[in-house]
Amino acid sequence: MSDIQTDLATLHHELAKALELIKKKGKLKLPAADVNDLQVNEALSLLDRCKKIVINSNVKPKLRIIHHLACSGGTLISKCLAAMPNIYLLSELHPTTTLHQGGGKPKFLPADITTQARYANVPDIDNLAWTLFNSNIIDTYHHVAKYAGTLIIRDHTHSDFCVGQEFREQSTIANALSGEFELLRVVTLRDPIDSYISLVKNNWVHFSPKTFDEYCKRVWVYLSEYNDEQVFRYEDFVQNPKKIMEAITSSLDVSYDESFVDTFSIFQVTGDSGRSGDIIAPRERRELTVEEQKEFESSQYYKLIADRFNYNSMEMKQSD
């Protein structure tokens, strides 16, 4: 038994004694003032022990996060995670992004306080957004735990690394939550050639310059935060979904159920821009133009990614 468990067992015993003492209040022959003083002193002693145990334990609740960039197969893998027993997955979270607002008239988002605060021009809105986000995640975590569930956050990583001229070097969501939780994190990666082709197709190249090498630079920085054991390739997943999903659930310390291959398609998550249907299988990449082939082959950052994660771009045939 650990020291913390021993302390808690002792505390439980002392609390039981205190309760028994309170029950016997009417039978004690002490004056009322003495009885009250005894109960107060006993309670203060127990509260002090509780405080010391909490301070000394330093045990944080575990929160799971899955990270991936846009057009990299993350929606499919997230659906499969959501299909695991007692999992509740919140999809594509990022409190300071404005990509969902678009242009034109304000959107009807009655439950989104942060976006409504932006429409209202509330001062220092980003700081407020992070405060609301942290509070909401903490409350949601405890609410889900009350029903014996496990919460997983799907980070909208695109907002940190692929929007604008500047980009982050680490996940802002993970940094914001690390003080409150022990984070268990996994990353899914798709060959950047296929991701970039899909970004262009969907008109989601939100960074500048809009080159493939710039994209790969951002991917390289994004991946530098993680060790290889945290990164799972999309190409491996579609080739052997049960094996890779079992490894992902092991990394996240959640239960695995192989029936996800039959049920994943019924789960609703945002960002479903690519494949559809209920079959997990590789799909061929469209034929590259001569210009694309030259651009992809000349990217130095792509070579770094390919070397680290064993991509041979000119031979692989993956696409939406």
LINHUHU-V67332 format. One record per run of one state. SS is the DSSP state (helix for helix, strand for strand, loop for the rest). FROM is the first residue (numbers start at 1). TO is the last residue. If there is no record, write none. Layout:
# LINHUHU-V67332
ss: [SS:SS]
from: [FROM:FROM]
to: [TO:TO]
This chain:
# LINHUHU-V67332
ss: [loop:helix:loop:helix:loop:helix:loop:strand:loop:helix:loop:strand:loop:helix:loop:helix:loop:strand:loop:helix:loop:strand:loop:helix:loop:strand:loop:helix:loop:strand:loop:helix:loop:helix:strand:helix:loop:helix:loop:helix:loop:helix:loop:helix:loop]
from: [1:3:24:25:28:32:58:61:68:74:83:87:94:113:120:125:147:150:156:157:162:163:165:172:178:181:190:192:202:206:208:212:224:228:231:234:240:241:253:260:267:290:299:300:310]
to: [2:23:24:27:31:57:60:67:73:82:86:93:112:119:124:146:149:155:156:161:162:164:171:177:180:189:191:201:205:207:211:223:227:230:233:239:240:252:259:266:289:298:299:309:320]
